[in-house]
Amino acid sequence: MIDLYCWPTPNGHKITLFLEEAKLPYKLIGVNIGKGDQFQPDFLKISPNNRMPAIVDHDPTDGRKPISVFESGAILLYLAGKTGKFLPKDLRGQVEVLEWLMWQMGGLGPMLGQNHHFGQYAPEKIPYAIDRYVKETSRLYGVLNKRLAGRDFILGKQYTIADMAAYPWLIPERQGQDMNDFPHLARWHAAIKARPATVRAYARAKEVRPETPPVMGEAERKVLFGQDKSVVK
C-alpha cells in the first residue's frame, strides 16, 4: 500500500495519474495547502521542503521498512522503478524520458506556475510580469507541440512518466493560450484526457477537495505566498 499525501494541483495529479495507470493500491491523504497542512511536523518528516506531493511506500522492493519520497519528479521515477512501467527499458529511451521530465520540472511547471501567480493570484496585476509569463508559456507550449509532431506521445508510441508530468500543467484557458495554435499538443492533450486512468485520477481528487473553493482570501494567500525562512523548522 502507498500513502499519497497530496492536494489537487498539477503536481498532485501527476502521481494519481501514475497510480491509476499502474493500478497500484493507494490511500489518499489530503494536504490542504491553503490552511498550512504542509507545515505540520508529521508531514515535514516525509517532505522537508514543505511541499506536496509526497508518498510513503509500505511495501518497497527491498523488503525493508517503509520508504518516503518527496518531489513529484522523484516520485514518478521511484514508481516507474518499482513497477517497471511507463519508463523505457533501453538506455536511449530512458535518457529521453529524463530529459523531458527535467524539462517539465525545471521549465514547464515553474514558468506556468508563475503565469498562474501573476495572472490570477497576485493582489496587484503587473502587466510586465503577466506578459512575460504568458509569452514564456506560449514558447513552452510551442516546444512540446513541435516534439509531438508525428508522435502519439513524447517518446513516440509509448506513454511514459514524461507525459504524466507535463499533462496536468497544460490548462490553456488559465494560461492565456489558444490550443488551435498548437494542433499536435491539442491532439495529445485530448488523448490523455480521455484515458480511463486519467478520468479516475481526476475523480479521486474530489475525495480530498470535493469542491473548488471560491476566490482566494487574504489568509490563504499569506499561507501560500508569504513564506520565508521562518517556516523551515
C-alpha positions as CSV (number, residue, x, y, z in Angstrom):
1,M,0.0,0.0,0.0
2,I,1.1,3.5,-0.8
3,D,0.1,6.6,1.2
4,L,-0.2,9.6,-1.1
5,Y,-0.1,13.0,0.6
6,C,-1.4,15.5,-1.9
7,W,-3.8,18.3,-2.9
8,P,-5.5,18.6,-6.3
9,T,-2.8,20.7,-8.1
10,P,-0.9,19.8,-11.2
11,N,1.9,18.3,-9.2
12,G,-0.5,16.2,-7.2
13,H,-2.3,15.0,-10.3
14,K,0.9,13.6,-11.7
15,I,1.1,11.0,-9.1
16,T,-2.6,9.9,-9.2
17,L,-2.2,9.6,-13.0
18,F,0.7,7.0,-12.5
19,L,-1.0,5.2,-9.6
20,E,-4.3,4.8,-11.6
21,E,-2.5,3.7,-14.8
22,A,-0.4,1.1,-12.8
23,K,-3.4,0.1,-10.7
24,L,-1.3,0.3,-7.6
25,P,-3.3,0.4,-4.3
26,Y,-3.0,3.7,-2.6
27,K,-4.6,5.8,0.1
28,L,-5.2,9.5,-0.5
29,I,-4.3,11.8,2.4
30,G,-5.2,15.4,1.9
31,V,-2.7,18.1,2.5
32,N,-4.7,21.4,2.5
33,I,-2.0,23.8,1.3
34,G,-4.3,26.8,1.8
35,K,-4.7,26.0,5.5
36,G,-1.0,25.2,6.0
37,D,-1.1,21.4,6.4
38,Q,2.3,21.3,4.6
39,F,4.0,22.8,7.6
40,Q,2.8,20.2,10.1
41,P,5.7,18.3,11.8
42,D,4.5,14.9,10.7
43,F,4.3,15.9,7.1
44,L,7.7,17.6,7.3
45,K,9.2,14.3,8.3
46,I,8.5,12.9,4.8
47,S,8.6,16.2,2.8
48,P,11.3,18.5,4.3
49,N,10.6,21.2,1.5
50,N,7.1,21.6,3.0
51,R,5.6,20.9,-0.4
52,M,3.2,18.2,-1.6
53,P,3.0,15.6,-3.1
54,A,4.9,13.0,-1.1
55,I,4.4,9.3,-0.7
56,V,5.2,6.6,1.8
57,D,5.5,3.1,0.3
58,H,4.8,0.4,2.8
59,D,5.9,-2.4,0.5
60,P,9.3,-1.3,-1.0
61,T,11.0,-3.7,-3.4
62,D,14.0,-4.2,-1.0
63,G,11.6,-5.7,1.6
64,R,12.8,-3.4,4.3
65,K,10.9,-0.7,6.3
66,P,8.6,1.8,4.6
67,I,10.3,4.4,2.4
68,S,9.1,8.0,1.9
69,V,9.7,10.0,-1.3
70,F,9.1,13.8,-1.9
71,E,9.2,15.9,-5.1
72,S,6.8,14.8,-7.9
73,G,9.5,14.0,-10.4
74,A,11.4,11.8,-7.9
75,I,8.1,10.1,-7.0
76,L,7.4,9.3,-10.7
77,L,10.9,7.9,-11.2
78,Y,10.6,5.8,-8.0
79,L,7.2,4.4,-9.0
80,A,8.5,3.6,-12.5
81,G,11.4,1.8,-11.0
82,K,9.2,-0.1,-8.5
83,T,6.7,-1.3,-11.2
84,G,8.8,-1.4,-14.3
85,K,6.2,0.6,-16.1
86,F,6.0,3.8,-18.1
87,L,9.8,4.0,-18.5
88,P,11.6,2.6,-21.5
89,K,13.9,-0.4,-21.0
90,D,16.6,0.8,-23.3
91,L,19.2,3.4,-22.4
92,R,18.4,5.9,-25.0
93,G,14.7,5.8,-24.3
94,Q,15.5,6.3,-20.6
95,V,17.6,9.3,-21.4
96,E,14.8,10.9,-23.4
97,V,12.3,10.4,-20.6
98,L,14.8,12.0,-18.1
99,E,15.3,14.9,-20.5
100,W,11.6,15.7,-20.8
101,L,10.9,15.0,-17.2
102,M,13.6,17.5,-16.2
103,W,12.2,19.9,-18.8
104,Q,8.9,19.8,-17.1
105,M,10.3,20.1,-13.6
106,G,12.7,22.9,-14.4
107,G,10.7,24.8,-17.0
108,L,7.1,23.9,-17.8
109,G,6.0,23.7,-14.1
110,P,7.8,26.7,-12.7
111,M,7.0,29.0,-15.6
112,L,3.4,28.1,-15.8
113,G,3.2,28.4,-12.1
114,Q,4.4,32.0,-12.4
115,N,1.8,32.5,-15.1
116,H,-0.9,31.4,-12.6
117,H,0.5,33.5,-9.8
118,F,0.8,36.8,-11.6
119,G,-2.3,36.4,-13.7
120,Q,-4.7,35.1,-11.1
121,Y,-3.4,35.2,-7.5
122,A,-1.2,38.3,-7.2
123,P,-3.2,41.1,-5.5
124,E,-1.6,43.6,-7.8
125,K,-1.7,43.0,-11.5
126,I,1.7,43.8,-13.0
127,P,1.4,43.9,-16.8
128,Y,5.1,43.2,-17.4
129,A,5.1,40.1,-15.2
130,I,1.8,38.8,-16.8
131,D,3.1,39.4,-20.3
132,R,6.5,37.8,-19.6
133,Y,5.0,34.5,-18.3
134,V,2.2,34.3,-20.8
135,K,4.8,34.6,-23.6
136,E,7.1,32.0,-21.9
137,T,4.1,29.7,-21.6
138,S,3.5,30.1,-25.3
139,R,7.1,29.3,-26.0
140,L,7.0,26.1,-23.9
141,Y,3.7,25.1,-25.5
142,G,5.4,25.5,-28.8
143,V,8.4,23.3,-27.8
144,L,6.1,20.5,-26.8
145,N,3.9,21.0,-29.8
146,K,7.0,20.6,-32.1
147,R,8.1,17.5,-30.2
148,L,4.7,15.8,-30.6
149,A,4.6,16.3,-34.4
150,G,4.3,12.8,-35.8
151,R,4.4,11.2,-32.3
152,D,1.5,9.8,-30.2
153,F,3.3,10.7,-27.0
154,I,6.5,12.5,-26.0
155,L,8.5,9.3,-26.5
156,G,6.6,8.2,-29.6
157,K,4.2,5.2,-29.3
158,Q,5.0,4.7,-25.5
159,Y,3.1,6.6,-22.8
160,T,5.6,7.4,-20.1
161,I,6.1,9.4,-17.0
162,A,7.2,12.3,-19.2
163,D,3.6,12.6,-20.5
164,M,2.2,12.2,-17.0
165,A,4.4,15.0,-15.7
166,A,3.5,17.5,-18.4
167,Y,-0.2,16.9,-18.9
168,P,-1.6,18.3,-15.7
169,W,0.2,21.6,-16.2
170,L,-1.5,22.4,-19.5
171,I,-4.6,24.5,-18.6
172,P,-4.8,26.8,-21.7
173,E,-7.9,28.7,-20.5
174,R,-6.0,29.8,-17.4
175,Q,-2.7,30.5,-19.2
176,G,-3.6,32.8,-22.0
177,Q,-3.2,30.2,-24.7
178,D,-5.3,29.0,-27.7
179,M,-4.9,25.3,-28.4
180,N,-5.8,26.0,-32.0
181,D,-2.3,27.4,-32.3
182,F,-0.8,24.0,-31.1
183,P,-2.5,21.2,-33.0
184,H,-0.2,18.4,-32.1
185,L,-0.3,19.4,-28.5
186,A,-4.1,19.6,-28.6
187,R,-4.4,16.1,-30.0
188,W,-2.0,14.7,-27.4
189,H,-3.8,16.5,-24.6
190,A,-7.2,15.2,-25.7
191,A,-5.9,11.7,-26.0
192,I,-4.5,11.7,-22.4
193,K,-7.7,13.3,-21.0
194,A,-9.8,10.5,-22.5
195,R,-7.7,7.7,-20.9
196,P,-9.8,5.8,-18.3
197,A,-7.0,6.1,-15.8
198,T,-6.9,9.9,-16.2
199,V,-10.7,10.1,-15.6
200,R,-10.3,8.0,-12.5
201,A,-7.3,10.1,-11.2
202,Y,-9.1,13.4,-11.5
203,A,-12.3,11.9,-10.0
204,R,-10.3,10.7,-6.9
205,A,-9.0,14.3,-6.4
206,K,-12.5,15.2,-5.3
207,E,-12.1,12.9,-2.3
208,V,-9.7,15.4,-0.7
209,R,-11.3,18.6,-2.1
210,P,-14.9,18.0,-3.2
211,E,-15.5,21.5,-4.5
212,T,-13.3,24.1,-6.0
213,P,-13.0,26.9,-3.4
214,P,-14.1,30.5,-4.1
215,V,-11.7,33.3,-4.8
216,M,-8.6,33.0,-2.7
217,G,-8.8,35.0,0.6
218,E,-6.0,37.0,2.1
219,A,-5.3,34.4,4.9
220,E,-4.9,31.7,2.3
221,R,-2.7,33.9,0.1
222,K,-0.4,34.5,3.1
223,V,0.0,30.8,3.7
224,L,0.7,30.0,0.1
225,F,2.8,33.0,-0.9
226,G,4.1,34.7,2.3
227,Q,6.7,32.1,3.2
228,D,10.3,32.8,4.2
229,K,13.0,31.1,6.2
230,S,10.8,31.2,9.3
231,V,8.7,28.3,8.0
232,V,11.7,26.0,7.9
233,K,11.8,24.3,11.2
